[in-house]
């Protein structure tokens, strides 16, 4: 089967190959530290598409303001009418109330909507109706449900909560980003007794709401996993993935040296299931169950001509996409039990035969404004390989300049 690898020179593509992608927003003030892979000071190396980065004078470090105290949101004790703002345009009625009045229970929202106490431009509204900028929303008196007394956690639950806290690399009232370790599944399956979704049970709040998974990564892949702590955040973050305004970067170690050193892989992938395994195979347009998949890759550093550190940027999010794409171009990821099939290839001494794939970084709009920008460190087995091969994890990552489509 022919391979489809294109160089990164701007080139018109067919309508079928275009992906709806939004430009990545600037990093928010809540993000600390330099971009992952960037060296402090000095100019960047050549850009992804062959251009050279601008040389900019260093910016002065802004003065840090004292942390603000959280503002308590007071619920209205009498009827009030509010206007829908531009930021709230096209927001569902229930999401609108959740955003305006954090802590308002889902059951209370449904109750006031069902009884017709909430009205939009004088008319009854359904909780799923979309609001428009400038509309008037009549809001009845609201009250918080009496919180249930939290029962003490069992010893096992306390250990689970401590394990989640140990994995946490970013957290606020709406969002949690975990550094998922290799071997821990995101969701349950046959014979699976411990996984992230099950562990999140210990984080149920007083209203019984459990944090929600927003996306998944493979069991043997380490790195950034995004969790929504509220229903409001889950809706916005899921929408960001659907619209491809979430940007993900992966690091991998592969045999040989991919040519060209920077490229775009575009194929169709279809699931192939057997009694004991499931893999993704390269398919043709029109094949049953086939989905279009696009990945950008860039060589970051090489260890001789035997092994190469590559950075990967999936535009689409198909099952095993990166693993299947790297195998497709003849450079499967080291330690991959499903897709590494190079005959007579010997793992260099000192390297562990584990999947060398890291969900390195995720950048996504925050549900309440700004941008979440989280980075996961190399897991122990990959850090060992980087040390043995003399790879410098602080190198500039050229995938940052890959196109957003």
Buried (B, 14 or more C-beta within 10 A) or exposed (E): EEEBBBEBEEEEBEEEBEBEBBEBBEBBEEBEEEBBBBBEEEEBEEBBBEEEEEEEEEEEEEEEEEEEEEEEEEBBEEEEEBEBEEEBEEBBBBBBBBBBBEBBBBEBBEEBBEEEBBBBEEEEBEBEBBBEEEBEBBBBEBEEEEEEEEEEEEEEBEEBBEBBEEBBBBBBEBBBBBBBEBEBBBEEEEEEEEBBBBBBEBBEBEBEBBBBBBBBBBBBBBBBBBBBBBBBBBBBBBEBBEEBBBBBBBBBBBBBBBEEBBBBBBBBBBBEEEEEEEBBBBBEEEEEEBBBBBBBBBBBBBBEEEBBBBBBBBBBBBBBBBBBBBBBBBBBBBBBEBBBEEEEEEBBEEBBEBBBBBBBBBBBBBBBEBBBBBBBBBBEBBBBBBEEBEBEBEBBBBBBBBBBB
